[in-house]
């Protein structure tokens, strides 16, 4: 793992990576019961806190415009789960790591920012007051910094015009935030066990949506007691009403977490867009 940047506490209203990252692509180790993917790490600064963003590129030569890139948002307290998973891990951790491996195999670079407290917290998107004052949040500044770093080529040869986002639970709400707060930046989204950006568990009001919302794939366990499937359906129905392309993939036996169909479904949803 490569760690770049300084972990100091100087206040920075605009978040930036201090250095460009040098990524050494490597294949993920994938077995029937375990997945592990190497990655580089860049330190960004958001306010008084240092934030880590993990990066990996596919093997081979990038396209002329750079690699299409998927930003994967962790669930609450799930630091590192994007990169490693094993059979029996909570919240479908093995399937989550398989999503990462499948994206890399399919020619997508993967970025995985961590929440505050080194990943042992959650995203601001549906937390008051940030849910309704998003531009004042530290997470907004972090996302702006990541997008700027992609545009400036600081994270390697990434295509700024082919960005995608996916995430689970808190990271699923954060994935929705990409459509709400950064229109035109993302080609497609994949939301696992989540719903609209400002929803939280069963408390969910989905507003009327614009037709500029990216095409969205929903992955949900029908036995999810944390984020009831009805909240996902409300979001999907609102997208249908707005004329946005939507796909639902559900698992009747799964609860709150990534489902077994996720790796193939996410790659299929992103590929070619």
PyMOL commands that set and color helices and strands:
alter all, ss='L'
color gray80, all
select helices_A, chain A and resi 90-105+124-126+134-136+138-152+170-181+229-241+262-270
alter helices_A, ss='H'
color red, helices_A
select strands_A, chain A and resi 3-4+29-30+34-36+40-46+49-56+67-73+84-86+108-113+158-168+186-192+215-221+246-251
alter strands_A, ss='S'
color yellow, strands_A
deselect
rebuild
show_as cartoon
